[in-house]
């Protein structure tokens, strides 16, 4: 069932119709994920459960920049994995 349609701009951008935003329960500034399921792409609301406070608690004892960069990359990867598992 088609809810609504949109066109893709030359910059590969689309405008989500209000009906779609309401169905996904998203608002301007929220993130969405595109999941591949065979021949179909599914659009999902992505809730951000990883806050700055979580980051500070996890990495408060880091002092070396090189080590911190590695931990930041690992934390981002972990957050993405958790976020897109749904």
C-alpha positions as CSV (number, residue, x, y, z in Angstrom):
1,X,0.0,0.0,0.0
2,X,1.5,3.4,-1.0
3,X,1.1,6.0,1.6
4,X,2.6,8.9,-0.3
5,X,5.3,9.6,-2.9
6,X,8.3,12.0,-3.1
7,X,10.9,13.0,-5.7
8,X,14.6,12.8,-5.3
9,X,16.5,16.1,-5.8
10,X,19.8,16.4,-7.8
11,X,21.5,16.3,-4.3
12,X,19.9,12.9,-3.6
13,X,17.5,14.4,-1.0
14,X,13.9,13.7,-0.4
15,X,11.2,15.4,1.5
16,X,9.3,13.0,3.8
17,X,5.6,13.6,3.6
18,X,3.8,14.5,6.8
19,X,1.8,11.2,6.7
20,X,5.1,9.2,6.6
21,X,6.6,11.2,9.5
22,X,3.5,10.6,11.6
23,X,3.5,6.9,10.8
24,X,7.2,6.7,11.8
25,X,6.7,8.9,14.8
26,X,9.6,11.1,13.8
27,X,10.2,14.9,13.9
28,X,12.6,17.3,12.2
29,X,16.2,16.5,13.3
30,X,15.5,12.8,14.2
31,X,17.5,10.0,12.5
32,X,16.1,7.3,10.3
33,X,17.6,4.0,9.1
34,X,17.3,2.2,5.8
35,X,17.2,-1.6,6.2
36,X,17.5,-3.9,3.2
37,X,15.1,-6.9,3.1
38,X,15.5,-8.8,-0.1
39,X,14.0,-6.6,-2.9
40,X,12.6,-4.0,-0.4
41,X,14.2,-1.2,1.6
42,X,12.5,-0.5,5.0
43,X,12.6,3.0,6.6
44,X,12.7,2.9,10.4
45,X,12.8,5.4,13.2
46,X,16.2,5.3,15.0
47,X,16.0,6.1,18.7
48,X,19.2,7.5,20.1
49,X,19.8,5.9,23.5
50,X,23.5,6.8,23.6
51,X,23.9,10.1,25.3
52,X,26.9,12.4,26.1
53,X,26.6,11.4,29.7
54,X,27.0,7.7,28.8
55,X,30.1,8.6,26.8
56,X,31.6,10.6,29.7
57,X,30.9,7.8,32.2
58,X,32.5,5.2,29.9
59,X,35.6,7.2,28.9
60,X,36.2,9.6,31.9
61,X,39.7,8.1,32.6
62,X,41.2,8.4,29.1
63,X,44.2,10.7,29.0
64,X,46.1,10.0,25.8
65,X,44.6,11.5,22.6
66,X,45.5,8.5,20.4
67,X,43.9,6.1,22.9
68,X,40.9,8.4,23.1
69,X,40.4,8.5,19.4
70,X,40.4,4.7,19.2
71,X,37.9,4.5,22.0
72,X,35.7,7.1,20.3
73,X,35.7,5.1,17.1
74,X,34.9,1.9,19.0
75,X,32.1,3.6,20.9
76,X,30.6,5.0,17.7
77,X,30.7,1.6,16.1
78,X,29.1,0.0,19.1
79,X,26.3,2.6,19.1
80,X,25.7,2.1,15.4
81,X,25.5,-1.7,15.9
82,X,23.0,-1.3,18.8
83,X,21.0,1.4,16.9
84,X,20.5,-0.6,13.7
85,X,19.9,-4.0,15.2
86,X,16.2,-3.2,15.7
